[in-house]
């Protein structure tokens, strides 16, 4: 780094490098940030997929239970009605 009086200051002591020494220093930083961003985006997508998959499974499981329950009630009611009809109209023995 050059000051106004023309003297060069060593900034490497502070942990910084001059841009002239490493022109691609920002490039590797940008690559690292982009890789982290891509990883984070993929992680978020995976979490959303897992959440929607669990919700779908839960929905189908409860829907199946409801459907089976309704079918069971319908069968029970139909069989009950048949029994009533048979009880009220006993078959006449053939003579």
LODO-338626 format. One record per residue: x negated, y, z negated of N, C-alpha, C, CB in turn; residue in one letter. Coordinates in steps of 0.05 Angstrom, whole numbers. Last residue first. Glycine has a CB too. Layout:
<recs>
{neast->X&nnorth->Y&nup->Z&caeast->X&canorth->Y&caup->Z&ceast->X&cnorth->Y&cup->Z&cbeast->X&cbnorth->Y&cbup->Z&type->A} $
...
</recs>
This chain:
<recs>
{neast->1884&nnorth->-1545&nup->-50&caeast->1899&canorth->-1568&caup->-59&ceast->1911&cnorth->-1583&cup->-36&cbeast->1921&cbnorth->-1560&cbup->-78&type->X} $
{neast->1826&nnorth->-1509&nup->-68&caeast->1841&canorth->-1520&caup->-45&ceast->1857&cnorth->-1544&cup->-55&cbeast->1823&cbnorth->-1527&cbup->-21&type->X} $
{neast->1827&nnorth->-1459&nup->-116&caeast->1819&canorth->-1486&caup->-109&ceast->1837&cnorth->-1496&cup->-87&cbeast->1820&cbnorth->-1504&cbup->-133&type->X} $
{neast->1812&nnorth->-1392&nup->-101&caeast->1834&canorth->-1411&caup->-106&ceast->1824&cnorth->-1439&cup->-99&cbeast->1860&cbnorth->-1404&cbup->-90&type->X} $
{neast->1764&nnorth->-1352&nup->-131&caeast->1771&canorth->-1369&caup->-109&ceast->1793&cnorth->-1389&cup->-118&cbeast->1747&cbnorth->-1384&cbup->-97&type->X} $
{neast->1782&nnorth->-1292&nup->-163&caeast->1770&canorth->-1319&caup->-164&ceast->1780&cnorth->-1335&cup->-141&cbeast->1776&cbnorth->-1333&cbup->-191&type->X} $
{neast->1776&nnorth->-1232&nup->-161&caeast->1788&canorth->-1249&caup->-141&ceast->1775&cnorth->-1277&cup->-143&cbeast->1785&cbnorth->-1237&cbup->-113&type->X} $
{neast->1746&nnorth->-1210&nup->-203&caeast->1774&canorth->-1202&caup->-201&ceast->1789&cnorth->-1220&cup->-180&cbeast->1776&cbnorth->-1173&cbup->-192&type->X} $
{neast->1696&nnorth->-1233&nup->-195&caeast->1710&canorth->-1238&caup->-220&ceast->1740&cnorth->-1231&cup->-218&cbeast->1697&cbnorth->-1222&cbup->-243&type->X} $
{neast->1682&nnorth->-1213&nup->-145&caeast->1684&canorth->-1242&caup->-149&ceast->1700&cnorth->-1249&cup->-174&cbeast->1656&cbnorth->-1255&cbup->-150&type->X} $
{neast->1680&nnorth->-1159&nup->-157&caeast->1699&canorth->-1169&caup->-137&ceast->1703&cnorth->-1199&cup->-140&cbeast->1689&cbnorth->-1162&cbup->-109&type->X} $
{neast->1638&nnorth->-1158&nup->-194&caeast->1665&canorth->-1149&caup->-201&ceast->1686&cnorth->-1160&cup->-182&cbeast->1667&cbnorth->-1118&cbup->-202&type->X} $
{neast->1596&nnorth->-1175&nup->-162&caeast->1604&canorth->-1192&caup->-184&ceast->1633&cnorth->-1184&cup->-193&cbeast->1585&cbnorth->-1189&cbup->-208&type->X} $
{neast->1592&nnorth->-1132&nup->-127&caeast->1599&canorth->-1158&caup->-116&ceast->1609&cnorth->-1176&cup->-139&cbeast->1574&cbnorth->-1171&cbup->-102&type->X} $
{neast->1576&nnorth->-1092&nup->-162&caeast->1602&canorth->-1089&caup->-149&ceast->1611&cnorth->-1117&cup->-137&cbeast->1600&cbnorth->-1069&cbup->-126&type->X} $
{neast->1526&nnorth->-1111&nup->-176&caeast->1546&canorth->-1108&caup->-197&ceast->1574&cnorth->-1107&cup->-184&cbeast->1540&cbnorth->-1083&cbup->-214&type->X} $
{neast->1499&nnorth->-1107&nup->-127&caeast->1504&canorth->-1134&caup->-139&ceast->1526&cnorth->-1133&cup->-161&cbeast->1478&cbnorth->-1145&cbup->-150&type->X} $
{neast->1499&nnorth->-1051&nup->-122&caeast->1512&canorth->-1068&caup->-102&ceast->1519&cnorth->-1096&cup->-113&cbeast->1494&cbnorth->-1070&cbup->-77&type->X} $
{neast->1469&nnorth->-1036&nup->-167&caeast->1497&canorth->-1027&caup->-164&ceast->1512&cnorth->-1045&cup->-144&cbeast->1498&cbnorth->-998&cbup->-155&type->X} $
{neast->1420&nnorth->-1061&nup->-156&caeast->1435&canorth->-1068&caup->-180&ceast->1464&cnorth->-1060&cup->-177&cbeast->1422&cbnorth->-1053&cbup->-205&type->X} $
{neast->1406&nnorth->-1035&nup->-108&caeast->1410&canorth->-1064&caup->-108&ceast->1427&cnorth->-1072&cup->-133&cbeast->1384&cbnorth->-1079&cbup->-107&type->X} $
{neast->1401&nnorth->-982&nup->-129&caeast->1420&canorth->-988&caup->-108&ceast->1426&cnorth->-1018&cup->-106&cbeast->1410&cbnorth->-978&cbup->-80&type->X} $
{neast->1359&nnorth->-989&nup->-166&caeast->1386&canorth->-980&caup->-175&ceast->1407&cnorth->-987&cup->-154&cbeast->1386&cbnorth->-950&cbup->-182&type->X} $
{neast->1319&nnorth->-1003&nup->-130&caeast->1326&canorth->-1022&caup->-151&ceast->1354&cnorth->-1015&cup->-162&cbeast->1306&cbnorth->-1021&cbup->-174&type->X} $
{neast->1315&nnorth->-957&nup->-99&caeast->1322&canorth->-983&caup->-87&ceast->1333&cnorth->-1002&cup->-107&cbeast->1299&cbnorth->-995&cbup->-71&type->X} $
{neast->1298&nnorth->-922&nup->-139&caeast->1323&canorth->-917&caup->-126&ceast->1333&cnorth->-943&cup->-112&cbeast->1320&cbnorth->-894&cbup->-105&type->X} $
{neast->1249&nnorth->-946&nup->-152&caeast->1269&canorth->-943&caup->-172&ceast->1296&cnorth->-939&cup->-160&cbeast->1263&cbnorth->-919&cbup->-191&type->X} $
{neast->1221&nnorth->-940&nup->-104&caeast->1227&canorth->-967&caup->-114&ceast->1249&cnorth->-966&cup->-135&cbeast->1202&cbnorth->-980&cbup->-127&type->X} $
{neast->1219&nnorth->-884&nup->-102&caeast->1232&canorth->-899&caup->-81&ceast->1240&cnorth->-927&cup->-91&cbeast->1214&cbnorth->-902&cbup->-56&type->X} $
{neast->1188&nnorth->-873&nup->-147&caeast->1215&canorth->-862&caup->-145&ceast->1231&cnorth->-878&cup->-124&cbeast->1215&cbnorth->-832&cbup->-137&type->X} $
{neast->1141&nnorth->-899&nup->-134&caeast->1156&canorth->-907&caup->-158&ceast->1185&cnorth->-897&cup->-156&cbeast->1142&cbnorth->-895&cbup->-183&type->X} $
{neast->1127&nnorth->-871&nup->-88&caeast->1132&canorth->-899&caup->-87&ceast->1148&cnorth->-909&cup->-111&cbeast->1105&cbnorth->-915&cbup->-85&type->X} $
{neast->1118&nnorth->-821&nup->-111&caeast->1139&canorth->-824&caup->-90&ceast->1147&cnorth->-853&cup->-87&cbeast->1130&cbnorth->-812&cbup->-63&type->X} $
{neast->1075&nnorth->-831&nup->-143&caeast->1100&canorth->-823&caup->-156&ceast->1123&cnorth->-827&cup->-136&cbeast->1099&cbnorth->-794&cbup->-166&type->X} $
{neast->1038&nnorth->-845&nup->-103&caeast->1044&canorth->-864&caup->-125&ceast->1070&cnorth->-857&cup->-137&cbeast->1021&cbnorth->-863&cbup->-146&type->X} $
{neast->1036&nnorth->-799&nup->-71&caeast->1046&canorth->-824&caup->-60&ceast->1053&cnorth->-845&cup->-81&cbeast->1025&cbnorth->-836&cbup->-41&type->X} $
{neast->1016&nnorth->-762&nup->-109&caeast->1042&canorth->-758&caup->-97&ceast->1053&cnorth->-784&cup->-86&cbeast->1040&cbnorth->-737&cbup->-74&type->X} $
{neast->966&nnorth->-785&nup->-120&caeast->986&canorth->-782&caup->-142&ceast->1014&cnorth->-778&cup->-130&cbeast->978&cbnorth->-758&cbup->-160&type->X} $
{neast->942&nnorth->-781&nup->-70&caeast->946&canorth->-807&caup->-83&ceast->967&cnorth->-806&cup->-104&cbeast->919&cbnorth->-817&cbup->-95&type->X} $
{neast->943&nnorth->-725&nup->-64&caeast->957&canorth->-742&caup->-45&ceast->963&cnorth->-769&cup->-57&cbeast->941&cbnorth->-745&cbup->-19&type->X} $
{neast->910&nnorth->-710&nup->-106&caeast->937&canorth->-701&caup->-106&ceast->954&cnorth->-718&cup->-87&cbeast->939&cbnorth->-671&cbup->-97&type->X} $
{neast->862&nnorth->-734&nup->-89&caeast->874&canorth->-742&caup->-114&ceast->904&cnorth->-734&cup->-115&cbeast->859&cbnorth->-730&cbup->-138&type->X} $
{neast->854&nnorth->-704&nup->-42&caeast->857&canorth->-733&caup->-40&ceast->871&cnorth->-744&cup->-66&cbeast->830&cbnorth->-747&cbup->-37&type->X} $
{neast->848&nnorth->-653&nup->-61&caeast->871&canorth->-659&caup->-44&ceast->876&cnorth->-689&cup->-42&cbeast->868&cbnorth->-646&cbup->-16&type->X} $
{neast->800&nnorth->-661&nup->-90&caeast->824&canorth->-652&caup->-103&ceast->849&cnorth->-659&cup->-87&cbeast->823&cbnorth->-622&cbup->-109&type->X} $
{neast->765&nnorth->-676&nup->-49&caeast->770&canorth->-695&caup->-71&ceast->796&cnorth->-687&cup->-85&cbeast->747&cbnorth->-695&cbup->-91&type->X} $
{neast->766&nnorth->-629&nup->-18&caeast->775&canorth->-655&caup->-6&ceast->782&cnorth->-675&cup->-28&cbeast->753&cbnorth->-666&cbup->12&type->X} $
{neast->744&nnorth->-593&nup->-54&caeast->772&canorth->-589&caup->-44&ceast->783&cnorth->-615&cup->-33&cbeast->772&cbnorth->-566&cbup->-23&type->X} $
{neast->693&nnorth->-615&nup->-60&caeast->711&canorth->-613&caup->-83&ceast->740&cnorth->-609&cup->-74&cbeast->702&cbnorth->-590&cbup->-101&type->X} $
{neast->674&nnorth->-608&nup->-7&caeast->677&canorth->-635&caup->-18&ceast->696&cnorth->-635&cup->-42&cbeast->650&cbnorth->-646&cbup->-26&type->X} $
{neast->673&nnorth->-553&nup->-4&caeast->691&canorth->-568&caup->14&ceast->695&cnorth->-596&cup->4&cbeast->678&cbnorth->-570&cbup->43&type->X} $
{neast->634&nnorth->-542&nup->-43&caeast->662&canorth->-532&caup->-46&ceast->681&cnorth->-547&cup->-29&cbeast->663&cbnorth->-502&cbup->-40&type->X} $
{neast->590&nnorth->-566&nup->-19&caeast->599&canorth->-575&caup->-45&ceast->628&cnorth->-567&cup->-50&cbeast->581&cbnorth->-564&cbup->-67&type->X} $
{neast->583&nnorth->-536&nup->27&caeast->590&canorth->-564&caup->30&ceast->601&cnorth->-575&cup->4&cbeast->565&cbnorth->-580&cbup->38&type->X} $
{neast->570&nnorth->-487&nup->4&caeast->594&canorth->-489&caup->20&ceast->603&cnorth->-518&cup->23&cbeast->589&cbnorth->-477&cbup->48&type->X} $
{neast->522&nnorth->-501&nup->-21&caeast->544&canorth->-492&caup->-37&ceast->570&cnorth->-495&cup->-22&cbeast->540&cbnorth->-464&cbup->-47&type->X} $
{neast->491&nnorth->-512&nup->25&caeast->495&canorth->-533&caup->5&ceast->520&cnorth->-526&cup->-12&cbeast->471&cbnorth->-537&cbup->-13&type->X} $
{neast->491&nnorth->-462&nup->49&caeast->502&canorth->-485&caup->63&ceast->509&cnorth->-507&cup->44&cbeast->483&cbnorth->-495&cbup->85&type->X} $
{neast->464&nnorth->-433&nup->9&caeast->491&canorth->-425&caup->17&ceast->505&cnorth->-448&cup->31&cbeast->491&cbnorth->-400&cbup->35&type->X} $
{neast->414&nnorth->-458&nup->10&caeast->430&canorth->-458&caup->-14&ceast->459&cnorth->-452&cup->-8&cbeast->419&cbnorth->-437&cbup->-35&type->X} $
{neast->399&nnorth->-445&nup->63&caeast->402&canorth->-473&caup->55&ceast->419&cnorth->-475&cup->30&cbeast->374&cbnorth->-486&cbup->50&type->X} $
{neast->397&nnorth->-389&nup->60&caeast->416&canorth->-402&caup->78&ceast->421&cnorth->-431&cup->70&cbeast->407&cbnorth->-399&cbup->107&type->X} $
{neast->355&nnorth->-383&nup->24&caeast->382&canorth->-373&caup->17&ceast->403&cnorth->-386&cup->34&cbeast->383&cbnorth->-343&cbup->19&type->X} $
{neast->314&nnorth->-405&nup->54&caeast->321&canorth->-417&caup->28&ceast->349&cnorth->-408&cup->20&cbeast->301&cbnorth->-408&cbup->7&type->X} $
{neast->313&nnorth->-370&nup->98&caeast->318&canorth->-399&caup->102&ceast->327&cnorth->-412&cup->76&cbeast->294&cbnorth->-413&cbup->113&type->X} $
{neast->299&nnorth->-323&nup->72&caeast->325&canorth->-325&caup->85&ceast->332&cnorth->-354&cup->90&cbeast->324&cbnorth->-309&cbup->112&type->X} $
{neast->248&nnorth->-337&nup->55&caeast->268&canorth->-330&caup->35&ceast->296&cnorth->-333&cup->47&cbeast->263&cbnorth->-302&cbup->24&type->X} $
{neast->223&nnorth->-343&nup->104&caeast->226&canorth->-367&caup->87&ceast->246&cnorth->-362&cup->65&cbeast->199&cbnorth->-375&cbup->75&type->X} $
{neast->227&nnorth->-289&nup->122&caeast->239&canorth->-311&caup->137&ceast->243&cnorth->-336&cup->120&cbeast->222&cbnorth->-318&cbup->161&type->X} $
{neast->198&nnorth->-259&nup->87&caeast->227&canorth->-256&caup->86&ceast->241&cnorth->-279&cup->101&cbeast->236&cbnorth->-229&cbup->98&type->X} $
{neast->147&nnorth->-274&nup->104&caeast->155&canorth->-280&caup->77&ceast->185&cnorth->-278&cup->74&cbeast->141&cbnorth->-261&cbup->57&type->X} $
{neast->121&nnorth->-265&nup->152&caeast->144&canorth->-283&caup->152&ceast->154&cnorth->-290&cup->124&cbeast->136&cbnorth->-309&cbup->166&type->X} $
{neast->77&nnorth->-232&nup->143&caeast->100&canorth->-221&caup->158&ceast->125&cnorth->-239&cup->157&cbeast->93&cbnorth->-216&cbup->186&type->X} $
{neast->35&nnorth->-221&nup->98&caeast->53&canorth->-244&caup->103&ceast->78&cnorth->-234&cup->117&cbeast->60&cbnorth->-259&cbup->76&type->X} $
{neast->7&nnorth->-173&nup->103&caeast->-8&canorth->-198&caup->98&ceast->10&cnorth->-222&cup->105&cbeast->-17&cbnorth->-199&cbup->69&type->X} $
{neast->44&nnorth->-133&nup->110&caeast->25&canorth->-138&caup->131&ceast->11&cnorth->-164&cup->128&cbeast->5&cbnorth->-115&cbup->133&type->X} $
{neast->71&nnorth->-131&nup->61&caeast->85&canorth->-143&caup->84&ceast->66&cnorth->-149&cup->107&cbeast->107&cbnorth->-124&cbup->94&type->X} $
{neast->32&nnorth->-150&nup->5&caeast->40&canorth->-130&caup->25&ceast->52&cnorth->-144&cup->49&cbeast->15&cbnorth->-114&cbup->33&type->X} $
{neast->61&nnorth->-183&nup->-51&caeast->42&canorth->-183&caup->-28&ceast->51&cnorth->-161&cup->-9&cbeast->41&cbnorth->-211&cbup->-14&type->X} $
{neast->64&nnorth->-180&nup->-121&caeast->75&canorth->-174&caup->-95&ceast->53&cnorth->-175&cup->-74&cbeast->89&cbnorth->-147&cbup->-95&type->X} $
{neast->41&nnorth->-183&nup->-170&caeast->56&canorth->-207&caup->-161&ceast->69&cnorth->-203&cup->-134&cbeast->76&cbnorth->-215&cbup->-181&type->X} $
{neast->9&nnorth->-143&nup->-185&caeast->36&canorth->-142&caup->-196&ceast->53&cnorth->-166&cup->-187&cbeast->51&cbnorth->-117&cbup->-188&type->X} $
{neast->-35&nnorth->-152&nup->-154&caeast->-37&canorth->-155&caup->-183&ceast->-10&cnorth->-157&cup->-196&cbeast->-54&cbnorth->-132&cbup->-195&type->X} $
{neast->-20&nnorth->-136&nup->-105&caeast->-20&canorth->-165&caup->-110&ceast->-23&cnorth->-171&cup->-139&cbeast->-42&cbnorth->-179&cbup->-93&type->X} $
{neast->-27&nnorth->-83&nup->-96&caeast->-2&canorth->-91&caup->-109&ceast->0&cnorth->-121&cup->-114&cbeast->22&cbnorth->-82&cbup->-92&type->X} $
{neast->-76&nnorth->-39&nup->-96&caeast->-73&canorth->-68&caup->-96&ceast->-48&cnorth->-75&cup->-111&cbeast->-98&cbnorth->-83&cbup->-108&type->X} $
{neast->-74&nnorth->17&nup->-55&caeast->-69&canorth->6&caup->-81&ceast->-64&cnorth->-24&cup->-78&cbeast->-44&cbnorth->20&cbup->-94&type->X} $
{neast->-118&nnorth->61&nup->-20&caeast->-102&canorth->36&caup->-20&ceast->-99&cnorth->26&cup->-48&cbeast->-116&cbnorth->14&cbup->-2&type->X} $
{neast->-112&nnorth->131&nup->-11&caeast->-125&canorth->108&caup->-24&ceast->-106&cnorth->84&cup->-23&cbeast->-133&cbnorth->115&cbup->-53&type->X} $
{neast->-86&nnorth->175&nup->9&caeast->-101&canorth->159&caup->28&ceast->-114&cnorth->135&cup->16&cbeast->-122&cbnorth->175&cbup->41&type->X} $
{neast->-52&nnorth->204&nup->-22&caeast->-79&canorth->214&caup->-21&ceast->-97&cnorth->197&cup->-3&cbeast->-91&cbnorth->215&cbup->-49&type->X} $
{neast->-5&nnorth->174&nup->-19&caeast->-7&canorth->199&caup->-4&ceast->-35&cnorth->209&cup->-2&cbeast->11&cbnorth->220&cbup->-17&type->X} $
{neast->-26&nnorth->104&nup->-13&caeast->-14&canorth->127&caup->-27&ceast->-17&cnorth->152&cup->-10&cbeast->-27&cbnorth->132&cbup->-55&type->X} $
{neast->-11&nnorth->44&nup->16&caeast->-27&canorth->68&caup->18&ceast->-12&cnorth->91&cup->5&cbeast->-34&cbnorth->75&cbup->48&type->X} $
{neast->-17&nnorth->-23&nup->0&caeast->0&canorth->0&caup->0&ceast->-18&cnorth->25&cup->0&cbeast->19&cbnorth->0&cbup->-25&type->X} $
</recs>
